[in-house]
Amino acid sequence: MNNKEFIAELAHRSGYKQNDTRRLVQSFIDALGECLEEGEPVYIAGLGTFDVKKRLEKTLVNPVTGKLMLVPPKLVMNFRPSASIKDKLKNGENSHEENK
């Protein structure tokens, strides 16, 4: 599902216009990004937790040249799904397929 389809589905489910839904989703993304930039984890009940992790510096070997390369440390976004989402995926539940 691409962004346009996602917005259309949310608008349909919520009863809002697509433009209002698009603005709401963009506001959510902006707020989430701001919290993560500040190092604040974001927990959304029923969905999961978004947070920022620091990936440590590591050394890799270039397979072509055989030279060692140093990969600097960096911050990466991490998502841990809620237990209910994990259970649905583990049990193979797919409500979209069931609705067809």
N, C-alpha and C positions, 0 to 999 in steps of 0.2 A: 504494500500500500504506500503510495507516495503522499507527499504533503497535501496536495490538493484533494485527494480522495479522503485522507484522514480528516481534514477540516470539514468536508462535506458530510462525512459520517457523524462527526461530533455535532454539527449544526442540526442534522436530522434528529439525532437522539435527544438533544437538549431543547429543540424548538426555537433556537436563536437563528438569526440570519447568518449567512456565511461570513460576511464582513465583520460582524460582531464576534463571531467565534474565532476568526483569524486574529483579531486584535487581542482577544483573551489568551489564546495560545502563545502569541508573541510576548505578551506581558508576563506570562508564566515562565517562558524561556529566559527573558531578560532578568527577572527576579531570581531564578535559579542560578543563572550565571553570576550575578552579583554576590549571592551568598557563597558560592564556591570560590570566587576570587578572594573573598575575605577569609576563606578557610573554614567556613561554617558548614557542617553537614546539613542536608535537607532530608527529613523523613516525611514520606507521604503514606498515610495509612492505606493498606490494601495494595500498594504498589511496591514500595521499597525505600531504600536510602541511597541518596547521591552524596558522595564526598570526594575529597581530593587526597590522593596518595602521592608520596614522593618516591619516585623510582630511583634507586641508587645508581651510582656510576658503575659501569661494567666494561670489561675488555672483551672484544670479539676478534675473531680471526677472519680476515678477508679471504674467501675461498679461492679467488683468482690469483692474488699475489702472495698469499700466505702471511701477509704483514698483520701485526696486531693493531687494532684500532680501539681508541678509548671513546666510549659513548658517555657523554656527560650526564649528570643527574637531571631529572626533569619531573615536573608535576603532571599527573594524569588524572582524569576524572574516573571515578569508580562507581559502579552501581551494584547494590546488593538487593535482589528481589525479595519481597515479603514471603513468608512461609506459605501463604495461600497461593501465590503465583507459582512458587516452586512446586507445590503439590499438583496444581493443574497441569504444569508442563511434564512433571514426572509421570502422572497418570494418563497422559496423552489426551487430555480434554482439549477440545477445540470448538468453542461455541459457534464460531463462524461457519464451520463445516456442517454443524448440526442444523443450522438455520436454513440451509440451502435445500 
